[in-house]
Amino acid sequence: MAAEIISVTTEEQLQEAISIRTKVFVEEQKVPLDLEIDHYDKLGDTAHHLLICEHGEMVATGRLTYYEEDTAKMQRIAVLKEHRAAGYGRVLLLALEERARELGLRYSLLDAQCQAERFYEKLGYETISDEPFDDAGIPHVRMRKKL
């Protein structure tokens, strides 16, 4: 894999990230668009968006927001369906974790779809919610990792 990790710094890149998320969450998983797009979907210092580019095509995206003083919240992690078996989800999450460390954060928190819980466990995340909860009609669990 010769993927390039891109820190989103332009409106065009941000729209690429939103396009990937729209395909994955809105079209595939039927999350309402008004729940998917929020106040973090802008350029600035409240969120750090990343893209993965493979052979000139944007194939994955994710973002980091600030949850607590020392904790990053990993959100909107999405890989286009036709690229899911290539390991981009792992690469993306590791890049987000590295960005969190660069920002001086000590923990990573995320709300994982239950069907992806094992994926995150393999990357060192521990489930901290007692029971699954609903987010946009999809069962999730809260997970945490020390960076």
C-alpha positions as CSV (number, residue, x, y, z in Angstrom):
1,M,0.0,0.0,0.0
2,A,1.4,3.4,-1.1
3,A,-1.3,5.5,0.5
4,E,-0.7,9.2,1.2
5,I,-2.2,10.6,4.4
6,I,-3.4,14.2,3.8
7,S,-4.2,16.7,6.5
8,V,-7.2,18.6,5.3
9,T,-6.3,22.3,4.8
10,T,-8.5,23.4,1.9
11,E,-12.2,23.6,1.3
12,E,-11.8,21.2,-1.7
13,Q,-10.2,18.6,0.6
14,L,-12.9,19.0,3.2
15,Q,-15.6,18.5,0.5
16,E,-13.8,15.2,-0.5
17,A,-13.9,14.1,3.1
18,I,-17.6,14.9,3.3
19,S,-18.3,13.1,0.0
20,I,-16.7,9.9,1.3
21,R,-18.7,10.1,4.5
22,T,-21.9,10.8,2.6
23,K,-21.3,7.7,0.5
24,V,-20.6,5.5,3.5
25,F,-22.9,6.8,6.2
26,V,-25.8,8.5,4.4
27,E,-26.1,6.3,1.2
28,E,-25.0,2.9,2.6
29,Q,-26.0,3.1,6.2
30,K,-29.0,5.4,5.8
31,V,-27.8,8.0,8.4
32,P,-29.8,11.2,7.9
33,L,-27.6,13.9,6.3
34,D,-28.5,16.4,8.9
35,L,-27.1,14.0,11.6
36,E,-23.9,13.3,9.6
37,I,-22.8,16.8,8.8
38,D,-22.2,19.0,11.9
39,H,-20.5,22.1,13.2
40,Y,-17.1,20.4,13.1
41,D,-17.3,20.1,9.3
42,K,-15.3,23.2,8.6
43,L,-11.7,24.3,8.4
44,G,-10.2,25.6,11.7
45,D,-8.8,24.4,14.9
46,T,-11.9,22.7,16.5
47,A,-11.4,19.5,14.4
48,H,-8.5,17.9,12.4
49,H,-9.7,16.1,9.3
50,L,-7.6,13.5,7.5
51,L,-7.9,11.9,4.0
52,I,-6.2,8.9,2.6
53,C,-5.3,9.1,-1.1
54,E,-4.4,6.0,-3.1
55,H,-3.3,6.4,-6.7
56,G,-4.9,9.8,-6.9
57,E,-8.2,8.7,-5.5
58,M,-9.5,9.7,-2.0
59,V,-10.5,6.4,-0.4
60,A,-10.9,7.1,3.4
61,T,-11.4,9.9,5.8
62,G,-11.7,10.6,9.6
63,R,-11.5,13.4,12.0
64,L,-10.3,14.2,15.5
65,T,-12.1,16.5,17.8
66,Y,-11.3,17.5,21.4
67,Y,-13.3,15.6,23.9
68,E,-11.7,16.5,27.2
69,E,-8.5,18.4,28.1
70,D,-6.3,15.3,27.5
71,T,-8.6,13.2,25.2
72,A,-9.1,13.1,21.5
73,K,-12.4,11.9,20.1
74,M,-12.0,10.0,16.8
75,Q,-15.0,10.4,14.6
76,R,-16.5,9.9,11.1
77,I,-14.0,7.2,10.2
78,A,-15.1,6.0,6.8
79,V,-13.5,3.9,4.1
80,L,-15.2,3.6,0.6
81,K,-16.8,0.2,0.3
82,E,-14.6,-1.0,-2.6
83,H,-11.4,-0.2,-0.6
84,R,-12.3,-1.7,2.8
85,A,-10.2,-4.9,2.6
86,A,-7.0,-2.9,1.9
87,G,-6.2,-1.9,5.5
88,Y,-7.0,1.8,5.1
89,G,-9.1,1.9,8.3
90,R,-6.1,0.8,10.4
91,V,-3.8,3.3,8.6
92,L,-6.3,6.1,9.1
93,L,-6.9,5.4,12.8
94,L,-3.1,5.2,13.5
95,A,-2.6,8.5,11.7
96,L,-5.4,10.1,13.8
97,E,-3.7,8.8,16.9
98,E,-0.4,10.2,15.9
99,R,-2.0,13.6,15.3
100,A,-3.5,13.4,18.8
101,R,-0.1,12.7,20.3
102,E,1.3,15.7,18.3
103,L,-1.4,17.8,19.9
104,G,-0.3,16.6,23.4
105,L,-3.4,14.5,24.0
106,R,-3.0,11.3,26.1
107,Y,-6.2,9.3,25.3
108,S,-8.2,8.4,22.3
109,L,-12.0,7.9,22.6
110,L,-14.4,6.8,20.0
111,D,-18.0,5.6,19.6
112,A,-17.7,2.4,17.5
113,Q,-20.5,0.7,15.6
114,C,-20.9,-2.6,17.3
115,Q,-20.1,-4.5,14.1
116,A,-16.6,-2.7,14.2
117,E,-15.9,-3.3,17.9
118,R,-13.4,-6.2,17.2
119,F,-11.5,-4.1,14.7
120,Y,-10.9,-1.4,17.3
121,E,-10.1,-4.0,20.0
122,K,-7.3,-5.3,17.7
123,L,-5.9,-1.8,17.7
124,G,-5.8,-1.5,21.5
125,Y,-9.2,0.0,22.3
126,E,-11.1,-1.1,25.3
127,T,-14.9,-0.9,25.5
128,I,-15.9,1.3,28.4
129,S,-19.7,1.6,27.9
130,D,-21.8,-0.9,29.9
131,E,-24.2,-1.5,27.1
132,P,-24.6,-0.6,23.4
133,F,-26.3,2.7,22.7
134,D,-28.1,4.0,19.6
135,D,-26.5,6.6,17.4
136,A,-28.4,7.6,14.2
137,G,-30.2,4.2,14.4
138,I,-27.0,2.2,14.6
139,P,-25.9,0.3,17.8
140,H,-22.6,1.7,19.1
141,V,-20.2,1.2,22.1
142,R,-17.8,3.7,23.6
143,M,-14.2,2.7,23.5
144,R,-11.0,4.2,24.8
145,K,-7.2,3.8,24.4
146,K,-4.2,5.3,26.2
147,L,-1.9,6.9,23.6
